[in-house]
Amino acid sequence: MSLIVQSQPKSKTSIAHDAAAALPLPTLLSHALVAFTIEFDNEAERQLPHWTTNYGSAGGSREATWLVSLVMWPNCMEHVGDEGITVRDLEKRARTKTNLNGMERWGYVTVEPDPEDRRRKPPSRDWVIRATPAGRRAQAIWGPLFGTIEKRWEERFGKKEIEQLRESLLAVIRQMDLELPDCMPILGYGLFSRAPHQHGRNATVQEDRELAQLPLPALLAKALLAFAIEFEAESKLSLAICANVLRVLDEKGVRERDLPLLTGVSKEAIHMAMGILQKARLATMGTDETIGRTKMVRLTAGRIAQDTYRELLAAIEEKWRERFGNAPILGLRRSLEGLEGDSSAKASPLFEGLRLAAEGWRSKVSPPDTLPHFPMVLHRGGYPDGS
């Protein structure tokens, strides 16, 4: 006589955990970082007099700045004090480059030769950056906002859970010997992350006390950037392209207009990624006459690249377990999985803080089904989805 044991149906919590556990570590890091950033940006937009290219202005001030994202604080405005700062020193302190031309054009800073520099033609790296009145107003709003959003996360997810996430991140970051910025760098040529120029501990590498005082998105960014640097040292394609666009393609084809919904990144970012994939002959984009002249994107030789991407993610995460310890990486995954839920826009706890005010610009565009699997931080204001 055989004994048949019927399995019990899984609870929603168990299903959500399984979905999150299946995600690569950089995806979990990205989702948390992007969710925090969008929530920060939404609140900054509400408070800050500003204007946008496509969605008008708010605040009624002629000195309003063009609206930018969180990353323009740690890579620029955080370091521009009352006395100003040279271009050279800004890059040293931020440990990454900013879009300085943009920040000047958008009304946040001025960049001019130092009046006390007697040289006839000082090099541009010795020019002095100063905040405009509108830039100082943005600084006053952005600075405290990190603590405000982190407090919201403690209320939403639990103070103990957020503290554990911070400790898990610190347990890994403290073992890294890289000069990492406090944000994701603006993606460079080929949409690669710009690795720090220097390795090894020196005066610009943050000490433990300074690390512990950093806001949560800075810790998330450091861990994610370190993973990206390692991935891109072994990959011909950037992690930004692989994790977002290459990941969702197949040989049957995906409608071009569906890609922002599937990837969580903007049309502009997808266009840049597709240019690189097409140049590498990994994907094609063309009109399909059989389905109403719809533009379709198809993999060609990209299946191998997809497999390589997934294998490399798994290999690096395993290396991290060996290098940093199984317990720290497992603890980090568990903390991130707790935030993630089942990953969908309808059910993931990360989306709970992204509900939009009617006047916010994101309320005027179609919401994605997912958050980016890697931040698409472009020169276009540093938004995490390339907007």
C-alpha positions in Angstrom: 0.0 0.0 0.0 1.4 3.4 -1.0 1.1 6.4 1.1 0.3 9.6 -0.7 1.2 12.8 1.1 -0.5 15.9 -0.2 1.6 19.0 0.0 0.1 22.0 1.7 -0.5 25.1 -0.5 2.2 27.8 0.0 1.3 30.9 1.9 1.6 34.3 0.3 4.6 35.0 2.5 6.3 31.8 1.4 5.6 32.5 -2.3 7.0 36.1 -1.9 10.1 34.7 -0.3 10.7 32.2 -3.1 10.4 35.0 -5.7 12.8 37.2 -3.9 15.3 34.4 -3.2 15.4 33.7 -6.9 16.7 37.2 -7.7 20.4 37.9 -8.0 22.1 39.9 -5.3 22.7 43.0 -7.5 19.0 43.0 -8.4 17.9 43.0 -4.8 20.4 45.9 -4.1 19.1 47.8 -7.1 15.5 47.5 -6.3 16.0 48.8 -2.8 18.3 51.6 -4.0 15.9 52.7 -6.8 12.8 52.5 -4.5 14.5 54.8 -1.9 15.7 57.2 -4.6 12.3 57.6 -6.2 10.6 58.1 -2.8 13.3 60.7 -2.0 12.9 62.4 -5.4 9.1 62.5 -5.1 9.3 64.3 -1.8 12.1 66.7 -3.0 9.9 67.5 -6.0 7.0 68.4 -3.6 9.1 70.7 -1.6 11.5 72.3 -4.1 10.6 75.1 -6.5 11.5 73.7 -9.9 10.9 73.3 -13.6 10.9 70.3 -15.9 11.3 70.0 -19.6 8.1 68.1 -20.3 5.9 68.6 -17.2 6.0 72.3 -16.4 7.1 74.0 -13.3 6.2 74.4 -9.6 6.9 77.0 -7.0 6.4 80.1 -9.1 10.0 81.3 -8.7 12.2 82.6 -11.5 15.2 81.2 -9.6 13.7 77.7 -9.7 16.1 74.9 -10.7 15.6 72.2 -13.3 14.6 69.1 -11.3 17.3 66.5 -10.8 17.6 63.2 -8.8 19.1 62.2 -5.5 22.5 61.2 -7.0 23.3 64.9 -7.8 23.6 65.5 -4.0 26.4 63.0 -3.2 28.3 63.6 -6.5 28.0 67.4 -6.3 25.9 69.6 -4.0 26.8 67.9 -0.7 30.4 69.1 -1.2 29.7 72.7 -2.3 30.1 74.8 0.8 29.8 78.6 1.4 33.4 79.1 0.3 33.0 77.1 -2.8 35.2 74.1 -4.0 37.5 73.6 -6.9 36.5 71.2 -9.6 39.6 69.1 -8.7 38.6 68.9 -5.0 35.0 68.1 -5.8 35.9 65.0 -7.7 38.3 64.0 -4.9 35.7 64.4 -2.2 32.9 62.8 -4.1 35.1 60.0 -5.5 33.3 60.3 -8.8 32.5 62.8 -11.5 29.3 64.8 -11.7 27.6 66.4 -14.7 29.0 69.8 -13.9 27.9 71.5 -17.1 24.4 70.3 -16.4 24.4 71.5 -12.8 25.5 74.9 -13.9 23.0 75.0 -16.8 20.2 73.8 -14.5 20.8 76.6 -12.1 22.4 74.9 -9.1 26.0 76.2 -9.3 28.3 78.6 -10.9 31.7 77.6 -12.2 34.3 80.3 -12.6 38.0 81.0 -12.2 39.1 81.9 -8.7 39.4 85.7 -8.5 42.4 85.3 -6.3 44.2 83.0 -8.8 46.7 85.3 -10.5 47.5 83.0 -13.3 46.5 84.3 -16.7 44.6 81.2 -17.7 44.0 78.8 -14.8 43.1 75.2 -15.8 39.4 74.4 -15.6 40.1 71.8 -12.8 41.2 74.8 -10.6 38.0 76.7 -11.2 35.7 77.3 -8.2 32.2 75.9 -7.9 29.7 77.9 -5.9 26.1 77.2 -5.1 23.5 79.7 -6.5 20.7 80.9 -4.2 18.5 78.3 -5.8 21.2 75.7 -5.3 21.5 76.6 -1.6 17.7 76.2 -1.3 18.0 72.7 -2.8 20.8 71.9 -0.4 18.6 72.9 2.6 15.9 70.5 1.4 18.0 67.6 0.2 20.3 67.3 3.3 17.6 66.4 5.9 15.5 64.4 3.4 17.7 61.3 3.7 16.9 61.0 7.4 13.2 61.6 6.6 12.9 58.8 4.1 14.9 56.4 6.2 12.6 57.1 9.1 9.7 56.3 6.8 11.3 53.0 5.9 11.8 52.2 9.6 8.1 52.8 10.2 7.1 50.8 7.1 9.5 47.8 7.3 10.4 47.9 11.0 13.2 49.7 12.7 14.9 46.5 13.6 14.8 45.3 10.0 16.3 48.5 8.6 19.0 48.5 11.3 19.8 44.9 10.3 20.0 45.9 6.7 22.5 48.6 7.5 24.6 46.3 9.6 24.6 43.6 6.8 25.7 46.2 4.3 28.4 47.5 6.6 29.7 43.9 7.3 30.4 43.5 3.6 31.5 47.1 2.7 34.1 47.2 5.6 35.9 44.4 3.9 36.2 46.1 0.6 39.5 47.8 -0.4 38.0 50.1 -3.0 37.7 53.9 -3.1 33.9 53.9 -3.6 31.7 56.9 -3.9 28.5 57.4 -1.9 26.3 56.9 -5.0 26.1 55.1 -8.3 28.3 57.0 -10.8 26.8 58.4 -13.9 27.2 55.6 -16.5 30.0 56.1 -19.0 30.7 55.0 -22.5 29.0 51.7 -23.3 26.8 52.3 -20.1 29.6 50.9 -18.0 30.0 51.9 -14.4 33.0 54.1 -13.9 35.3 52.3 -11.6 37.3 54.3 -9.1 40.8 55.2 -10.3 42.6 54.2 -7.2 42.6 51.0 -5.2 43.8 50.3 -1.7 43.1 52.2 1.5 44.2 55.9 1.5 43.0 59.2 3.0 39.9 59.3 0.8 38.6 55.8 1.7 36.0 56.2 4.4 36.7 55.0 7.9 34.3 52.8 9.9 32.8 55.7 11.9 32.1 57.7 8.7 30.7 54.6 7.0 28.3 53.9 9.8 26.9 57.5 9.6 26.2 57.3 5.9 22.6 57.3 4.7 21.1 54.0 3.6 21.2 54.7 -0.2 25.0 55.4 0.1 25.6 51.9 1.6 23.3 50.2 -1.0 25.2 52.0 -3.8 28.6 51.1 -2.5 27.7 47.4 -2.4 26.1 47.5 -5.8 28.9 49.4 -7.5 31.5 47.0 -6.1 29.5 44.1 -7.7 29.2 46.0 -11.0 32.9 46.7 -11.1 33.7 43.0 -10.6 31.1 41.9 -13.2 32.3 44.4 -15.8 35.9 43.4 -15.4 34.9 40.1 -16.9 32.1 41.1 -19.3 32.0 42.7 -22.7 28.6 44.2 -21.8 27.8 46.5 -18.9 25.7 45.2 -16.0 23.2 48.0 -16.8 22.6 46.6 -20.3 22.5 43.0 -19.2 20.3 43.3 -16.2 17.8 45.6 -17.8 17.4 45.2 -21.6 19.3 42.0 -22.5 17.5 40.1 -19.7 14.0 40.5 -21.1 14.7 39.8 -24.8 14.2 36.5 -26.7 14.4 35.2 -30.3 10.6 35.5 -30.8 10.7 39.2 -30.2 9.4 41.8 -27.7 7.5 44.9 -28.8 9.7 47.9 -28.5 6.9 49.9 -26.7 6.7 47.2 -24.0 10.4 47.5 -23.0 9.9 50.4 -20.5 7.2 48.4 -18.7 9.2 45.2 -18.7 12.5 46.7 -17.6 11.5 49.7 -15.4 13.8 52.0 -17.3 13.1 54.9 -19.6 12.8 54.9 -23.4 15.9 57.0 -23.6 17.9 54.5 -21.6 16.6 51.6 -23.7 17.5 53.4 -26.9 21.1 53.8 -25.7 21.3 50.2 -24.6 19.8 49.0 -27.9 22.3 50.9 -29.9 25.1 49.0 -28.1 23.4 45.6 -28.5 22.7 46.2 -32.2 26.3 47.3 -32.8 27.5 44.1 -31.1 25.1 42.1 -33.4 23.4 40.6 -30.3 19.9 42.0 -31.1 17.9 43.5 -33.9 15.1 46.0 -34.0 12.7 46.3 -36.9 9.1 46.6 -38.1 7.0 43.4 -38.2 4.4 43.8 -41.0 2.5 40.7 -39.8 1.4 42.5 -36.6 0.5 45.9 -37.7 3.9 47.4 -38.4 4.8 47.0 -34.8 8.5 47.5 -33.9 9.9 44.3 -32.5 13.2 43.7 -30.7 14.7 40.2 -31.1 17.8 38.4 -29.9 20.2 37.2 -32.6 23.4 36.0 -31.0 22.3 37.4 -27.6 21.3 34.1 -26.1 24.9 33.2 -25.3 25.3 36.7 -23.8 22.2 36.1 -21.6 23.6 32.8 -20.4 27.0 34.4 -19.7 25.3 37.2 -17.8 23.4 34.8 -15.5 26.4 32.5 -14.9 28.7 35.5 -14.1 26.2 36.8 -11.6 26.1 33.5 -9.8 29.9 33.1 -9.9 30.5 36.5 -8.4 28.0 36.0 -5.6 29.7 32.8 -4.8 33.1 34.5 -4.8 31.6 37.1 -2.4 30.5 34.3 0.0 34.1 33.1 0.0 35.7 36.5 0.3 33.4 38.3 2.7 31.9 35.2 4.5 28.8 33.2 4.0 27.1 34.7 7.0 27.4 38.4 5.9 26.2 37.7 2.4 23.3 35.5 3.6 22.4 38.2 6.1 22.4 40.8 3.4 20.3 38.7 1.1 17.7 38.0 3.9 17.4 41.7 4.7 16.9 42.7 1.1 14.5 39.8 0.5 12.4 41.1 3.4 12.0 44.4 1.6 11.5 42.9 -1.8 8.4 40.7 -1.2 7.3 39.1 -4.4 8.9 41.8 -6.6 5.7 42.8 -8.4 4.4 46.4 -8.5 1.1 45.3 -7.0 2.5 43.4 -4.0 6.1 44.3 -3.3 6.5 46.4 -0.1 9.1 48.5 -2.0 6.3 50.0 -4.1 4.3 51.1 -1.1 6.3 54.3 -0.7 6.1 55.2 -4.4 2.5 56.3 -4.5 2.5 59.6 -6.3 1.0 62.9 -5.6 -1.2 64.1 -8.4 1.2 67.0 -9.2 4.3 64.8 -9.4 5.8 64.2 -12.9 5.9 60.5 -12.4 2.1 60.5 -12.0 1.9 61.6 -15.6 3.8 58.6 -17.1 2.9 54.9 -17.2 4.0 53.1 -14.1 6.4 50.2 -14.6 5.7 46.6 -13.6 9.2 46.4 -12.1 12.0 48.5 -10.7 15.3 48.5 -12.7 17.5 45.5 -12.1 20.4 47.9 -12.2 20.2 51.7 -11.9 20.4 53.5 -15.3 22.0 56.7 -13.9 22.6 58.9 -17.0 23.8 62.5 -17.5 20.1 63.5 -17.8 19.8 64.5 -14.1 20.9 61.2 -12.5 17.5 59.6 -12.4 17.8 55.8 -11.5 15.7 54.7 -14.4 17.3 57.0 -17.0 14.3 59.4 -17.2 
